[in-house]
Amino acid sequence: MNNILITGAAGFIGYNLCKSFVNKEDTTILGVDSLNDAYDNNLKKIRLKDLEKHKNFTFQNMNLSDEIALKSISHLKFDTIFHLAARAGVRQSFRDPKKYISDNTTSTANISNFVKSNDINKLIIASTSSIYGDSGVTPMKEGTDEKYPPPSVYATSKLSGELMAKTILDGTDTKIQIPRFFTVYGPYGRPDMSILRFIHWIYSSTEILLYGDGNQKRSFTYIDDVIQGLHKLNETNEEGVFNIGSDNTESLNNVISYIENILNIKAKIDYQPRAFKDVDVVIPDLSKMINLNWKPKVNIETGIKNTIEWYLEYKEQLKEIKFKFDYEK
C-alpha cells in the first residue's frame, strides 16, 4: 500500500493532485488543509466535498504553522509527502508579511522536521516562479537565475522554505524535490488569479479589473500538465529544483480575447495602475523536466475552453464566490 500525505489538499493544485490518486486501489491519501481565508474558502469547501466521496481519501483540518498539530498524525506512516500548502500572491504578501512567513516558511520548516522525525522517503515541496522575478526573453534556469534578494515577500517566504527543508534534512536519506510552478490555471482554479476572474467577470458582464495595459505576459500552465509533472517527479528519485510551466507565454490581452471569443461576449475593462512588483514576463527553462520525459501539452486556447466549460457547469455553485479582494473596488 502506498501512503501519501498531501498538504493544501483543499487548494487548487492539492485538490487536483488528490483527484489523480483517489481511484488507485493501492493508494491511501491523507489530505490536510487549514481552510484559511487567503481567498474565498467556499471554493475550498466545494473541492473538499468532492474529495470526501472517495473511500481512500481522509481529511484533517490542520494549521501546519503549529508544530504541535503535526503530532496528531505522527503515528501514521507515509511513503511520500506532497507539501503544497502555502499562501500565494505577490501583491497580498506586502500587505500581511507575517502570514506569509507563518504559512510558507514556518510551515515548511515544521513539515521538514516531521519528515526527519518519521524517516519519510520523499518530500516534494511546491514552490514558485516568483523567485525569478522578471526574466525578459531569457528562460529562467534552476540554481542559476534566482533573484537575490527575492523580488517580493511571497518569493522570499517560499525561497526560505526551500532552504529550510534542504538544511533541516541535510544528511538524511529523504529525497527532496522542489517543483516551481508557473501561473497555473484550469477548472477549480483560484478565484484570485487572472483567468478564472476574467471568465467570471466577462460572463457576468462585470468590468474586468486589469492592472496595467494588459501587455504583460505569463507562462500560463494548465493544471493537468502540472499534475502530470508532479507524478513524473514522484516516479523518480532525482533530487533538486524543477521548473514546471509553459515555455509559451501569452499576454493578458490575448487571454481576454480568447475568453471573449469562446463566450461570444465583449469584455468591459476597468484599467487600473500597474500592480506593485508585477512582472512583465517570466519564462521557464524546462530542460530538467524534459529529461524526465515531461513537457506541457495543453495549449492556452484548449485550456481556457476547458476552464470555461467547467465554470458554466458549476456557475450556480460559484455565484457566492468572491472574485475581488477587500482592497479592490
PLY file of the C-alpha trace (Angstrom):
ply
format ascii 1.0
element vertex 329
property float x
property float y
property float z
element edge 328
property int vertex1
property int vertex2
end_header
0.00 0.00 0.00
1.27 3.46 -0.95
0.52 6.00 1.78
0.62 9.67 0.78
0.22 12.90 2.72
-0.90 15.90 0.67
-0.86 19.27 2.40
-3.04 22.03 0.98
-5.45 19.31 -0.14
-8.37 21.73 -0.50
-6.27 24.13 -2.57
-6.27 24.29 -6.35
-3.23 22.10 -7.10
-3.66 19.99 -3.96
-7.25 19.12 -4.86
-6.34 18.12 -8.41
-3.41 16.04 -7.18
-5.68 14.25 -4.69
-8.14 13.56 -7.52
-5.37 11.95 -9.54
-4.75 9.43 -6.74
-8.24 8.64 -5.42
-9.02 5.91 -7.95
-5.79 4.00 -7.27
-6.72 0.98 -5.15
-3.18 0.60 -3.79
-3.01 4.20 -2.50
-4.34 5.94 0.59
-4.34 9.72 0.84
-4.44 11.87 3.94
-5.23 15.43 2.95
-4.63 18.28 5.37
-5.60 21.92 5.00
-6.29 24.85 7.32
-9.13 26.14 5.09
-7.83 29.66 5.70
-9.16 32.88 4.21
-6.31 33.62 1.77
-9.13 33.55 -0.79
-12.82 32.66 -0.54
-12.78 29.28 1.19
-16.25 28.41 -0.12
-14.39 27.18 -3.19
-12.12 25.09 -0.95
-15.21 23.54 0.60
-16.57 22.66 -2.85
-13.31 20.90 -3.68
-13.22 19.12 -0.32
-16.80 17.90 -0.63
-15.87 16.24 -3.91
-12.78 14.56 -2.44
-14.63 13.17 0.57
-16.76 10.99 -1.72
-13.75 8.68 -2.12
-13.09 5.94 0.43
-9.28 6.09 0.21
-9.21 9.83 0.99
-9.24 11.16 4.56
-9.22 14.81 5.54
-7.86 16.56 8.61
-8.16 20.29 9.30
-4.68 21.36 10.37
-2.62 24.53 10.59
0.91 23.48 9.72
2.47 26.57 11.29
1.59 24.92 14.61
4.22 22.20 15.01
2.22 20.52 17.77
-0.64 19.89 15.32
1.57 17.54 13.32
1.98 15.30 16.36
-1.61 14.16 15.88
-0.51 12.22 12.77
2.97 11.18 13.91
1.76 7.60 14.41
0.95 7.28 10.69
3.45 6.04 8.13
3.85 7.87 4.83
5.93 6.98 1.79
5.73 10.44 0.23
4.66 13.89 1.35
3.50 16.42 -1.22
3.77 19.75 0.61
1.50 22.01 -1.44
0.04 24.10 1.38
1.03 27.76 1.03
-0.26 31.30 0.99
0.19 32.61 -2.56
0.08 36.04 -4.18
2.69 38.75 -4.70
0.51 41.81 -4.06
-1.13 40.42 -0.94
2.22 39.40 0.55
3.25 43.02 1.01
0.02 43.68 2.93
0.50 40.94 5.51
4.09 39.61 5.59
3.65 37.75 8.88
1.01 35.42 7.45
3.32 34.54 4.55
6.21 33.80 6.88
3.92 31.65 9.05
2.10 29.78 6.27
5.08 29.33 3.94
8.42 29.42 5.76
7.44 28.21 9.25
5.05 25.56 7.92
7.71 24.16 5.58
10.22 24.02 8.44
7.65 22.13 10.54
6.91 19.67 7.73
10.64 19.13 7.25
11.11 18.35 10.95
8.15 15.95 10.72
9.77 14.21 7.74
13.08 13.93 9.60
11.48 12.54 12.77
9.49 9.96 10.83
12.14 8.84 8.30
9.93 9.60 5.31
11.38 8.57 1.94
10.43 11.58 -0.16
9.37 15.20 0.30
8.02 17.15 -2.68
7.70 20.86 -1.88
5.72 23.19 -4.13
7.48 26.45 -4.89
7.01 29.37 -7.26
8.32 31.09 -10.37
8.03 34.36 -8.42
11.53 33.60 -7.12
12.88 34.53 -10.58
11.21 37.94 -10.88
11.29 39.28 -14.46
13.00 37.02 -16.99
12.72 39.12 -20.14
13.25 36.85 -23.14
15.69 34.55 -21.31
14.31 31.29 -19.88
14.98 31.02 -16.15
17.16 28.10 -15.06
17.05 26.43 -11.67
20.01 27.17 -9.43
21.22 29.99 -11.68
18.61 32.69 -12.16
17.01 33.14 -8.74
16.88 36.77 -7.65
18.76 37.78 -4.50
17.20 39.45 -2.67
13.92 37.89 -3.86
11.54 40.34 -5.57
8.60 40.03 -3.13
7.63 38.93 0.37
5.89 35.92 -1.21
9.01 34.89 -3.14
11.16 35.39 -0.03
8.88 33.20 2.09
8.90 30.40 -0.50
12.64 30.51 -1.11
13.19 30.50 2.65
11.01 27.38 2.84
13.12 25.68 0.16
16.30 26.46 2.08
14.79 25.40 5.41
13.89 21.97 4.02
17.32 21.41 2.49
19.09 22.46 5.69
16.88 20.51 8.10
17.04 17.32 6.02
20.73 17.55 5.16
22.42 14.27 5.99
19.20 12.23 5.94
18.09 9.69 3.33
15.00 11.72 2.38
14.81 12.66 -1.29
13.81 16.33 -1.70
12.21 17.56 -4.92
11.09 21.16 -5.38
8.80 21.92 -8.34
8.47 25.63 -9.11
5.10 26.35 -10.73
4.44 28.97 -13.39
0.96 30.61 -13.37
-1.24 27.53 -13.04
-4.87 27.74 -14.22
-7.80 25.48 -15.04
-11.00 24.01 -13.56
-11.37 24.55 -9.80
-8.73 27.29 -10.07
-8.10 30.08 -7.60
-10.56 32.99 -7.81
-7.72 35.45 -7.16
-5.92 34.52 -10.40
-6.48 36.22 -13.71
-8.03 33.58 -15.99
-10.85 32.49 -13.69
-11.53 36.09 -12.64
-11.68 37.19 -16.28
-14.06 34.34 -17.18
-16.36 35.21 -14.29
-16.35 38.93 -14.97
-16.87 38.63 -18.72
-19.66 36.07 -18.36
-21.44 38.16 -15.71
-20.97 41.42 -17.67
-18.87 42.85 -14.84
-15.95 45.16 -15.51
-12.58 43.41 -15.53
-10.07 44.90 -13.12
-6.95 44.98 -15.32
-3.80 46.18 -13.61
-1.63 47.81 -16.28
-2.13 47.83 -20.03
-2.55 44.05 -20.36
0.62 43.57 -22.38
2.41 41.79 -19.53
2.91 38.12 -20.35
2.64 34.94 -18.31
3.67 31.31 -18.77
0.12 30.06 -18.25
0.28 26.37 -17.35
-2.77 24.11 -17.43
-3.49 22.17 -14.28
-3.43 18.72 -15.93
0.13 19.36 -17.14
1.15 20.36 -13.62
-0.32 17.17 -12.13
1.46 15.05 -14.74
4.68 16.84 -13.81
4.19 16.01 -10.14
3.64 12.36 -10.99
6.84 12.36 -13.06
8.75 13.64 -10.04
7.14 11.03 -7.81
8.32 8.31 -10.20
11.98 9.33 -9.99
14.46 9.76 -7.15
16.35 12.59 -8.85
16.63 15.41 -6.34
16.67 19.16 -6.86
14.58 22.05 -8.12
12.41 21.61 -11.22
10.57 24.24 -13.26
7.05 23.12 -14.16
5.48 25.59 -16.55
4.74 26.52 -20.11
7.53 27.83 -22.32
4.92 29.65 -24.43
3.87 32.99 -23.00
0.60 34.86 -23.56
-0.34 38.44 -22.74
-3.31 39.20 -20.53
-4.87 40.98 -23.50
-4.67 37.78 -25.56
-6.23 35.79 -22.72
-9.13 38.24 -22.59
-9.61 37.91 -26.36
-9.71 34.09 -26.15
-12.37 34.26 -23.43
-14.41 36.85 -25.39
-14.35 34.65 -28.50
-15.39 31.47 -26.68
-18.19 33.15 -24.70
-19.11 35.48 -27.56
-19.26 38.34 -25.05
-17.31 41.58 -25.25
-15.30 42.38 -22.11
-15.72 45.62 -20.21
-12.33 46.66 -18.89
-11.51 48.94 -15.96
-7.83 49.79 -16.39
-6.01 50.19 -13.08
-2.43 51.27 -12.33
0.14 48.52 -12.75
0.29 46.37 -9.62
3.26 46.77 -7.28
6.14 44.45 -8.23
4.15 42.99 -11.14
6.49 41.31 -13.63
6.47 41.81 -17.39
7.26 38.21 -18.30
8.83 35.11 -16.79
9.74 32.06 -18.89
10.93 28.68 -17.56
13.86 26.67 -18.77
12.31 23.20 -18.94
15.40 21.11 -19.70
15.39 19.27 -16.36
11.75 18.21 -16.70
12.22 17.33 -20.38
14.99 14.96 -19.23
12.31 13.28 -17.10
10.14 12.92 -20.23
7.72 15.73 -19.32
6.59 18.69 -21.39
3.39 20.76 -21.18
0.82 19.51 -23.69
-2.29 21.68 -23.30
-2.24 24.90 -25.30
-3.80 28.08 -23.95
-6.89 28.03 -26.18
-7.77 24.46 -25.16
-7.04 25.16 -21.51
-9.25 28.26 -21.45
-12.03 26.41 -23.29
-11.91 23.60 -20.69
-11.95 26.12 -17.85
-14.94 27.95 -19.32
-16.85 24.68 -19.74
-16.20 23.87 -16.08
-17.23 27.37 -15.00
-20.52 27.16 -16.91
-21.27 23.74 -15.40
-20.65 24.99 -11.84
-21.77 28.62 -12.21
-24.62 28.24 -9.70
-22.24 26.98 -7.01
-19.77 29.74 -7.87
-22.31 32.56 -7.56
-21.34 33.33 -3.98
-17.58 33.10 -4.52
-15.71 36.40 -4.09
-13.59 37.24 -7.11
-12.35 40.52 -5.60
-10.22 41.27 -2.58
-11.35 43.72 0.07
-8.84 46.31 -1.15
-10.19 46.17 -4.70
-13.05 48.49 -5.57
0 1
1 2
2 3
3 4
4 5
5 6
6 7
7 8
8 9
9 10
10 11
11 12
12 13
13 14
14 15
15 16
16 17
17 18
18 19
19 20
20 21
21 22
22 23
23 24
24 25
25 26
26 27
27 28
28 29
29 30
30 31
31 32
32 33
33 34
34 35
35 36
36 37
37 38
38 39
39 40
40 41
41 42
42 43
43 44
44 45
45 46
46 47
47 48
48 49
49 50
50 51
51 52
52 53
53 54
54 55
55 56
56 57
57 58
58 59
59 60
60 61
61 62
62 63
63 64
64 65
65 66
66 67
67 68
68 69
69 70
70 71
71 72
72 73
73 74
74 75
75 76
76 77
77 78
78 79
79 80
80 81
81 82
82 83
83 84
84 85
85 86
86 87
87 88
88 89
89 90
90 91
91 92
92 93
93 94
94 95
95 96
96 97
97 98
98 99
99 100
100 101
101 102
102 103
103 104
104 105
105 106
106 107
107 108
108 109
109 110
110 111
111 112
112 113
113 114
114 115
115 116
116 117
117 118
118 119
119 120
120 121
121 122
122 123
123 124
124 125
125 126
126 127
127 128
128 129
129 130
130 131
131 132
132 133
133 134
134 135
135 136
136 137
137 138
138 139
139 140
140 141
141 142
142 143
143 144
144 145
145 146
146 147
147 148
148 149
149 150
150 151
151 152
152 153
153 154
154 155
155 156
156 157
157 158
158 159
159 160
160 161
161 162
162 163
163 164
164 165
165 166
166 167
167 168
168 169
169 170
170 171
171 172
172 173
173 174
174 175
175 176
176 177
177 178
178 179
179 180
180 181
181 182
182 183
183 184
184 185
185 186
186 187
187 188
188 189
189 190
190 191
191 192
192 193
193 194
194 195
195 196
196 197
197 198
198 199
199 200
200 201
201 202
202 203
203 204
204 205
205 206
206 207
207 208
208 209
209 210
210 211
211 212
212 213
213 214
214 215
215 216
216 217
217 218
218 219
219 220
220 221
221 222
222 223
223 224
224 225
225 226
226 227
227 228
228 229
229 230
230 231
231 232
232 233
233 234
234 235
235 236
236 237
237 238
238 239
239 240
240 241
241 242
242 243
243 244
244 245
245 246
246 247
247 248
248 249
249 250
250 251
251 252
252 253
253 254
254 255
255 256
256 257
257 258
258 259
259 260
260 261
261 262
262 263
263 264
264 265
265 266
266 267
267 268
268 269
269 270
270 271
271 272
272 273
273 274
274 275
275 276
276 277
277 278
278 279
279 280
280 281
281 282
282 283
283 284
284 285
285 286
286 287
287 288
288 289
289 290
290 291
291 292
292 293
293 294
294 295
295 296
296 297
297 298
298 299
299 300
300 301
301 302
302 303
303 304
304 305
305 306
306 307
307 308
308 309
309 310
310 311
311 312
312 313
313 314
314 315
315 316
316 317
317 318
318 319
319 320
320 321
321 322
322 323
323 324
324 325
325 326
326 327
327 328
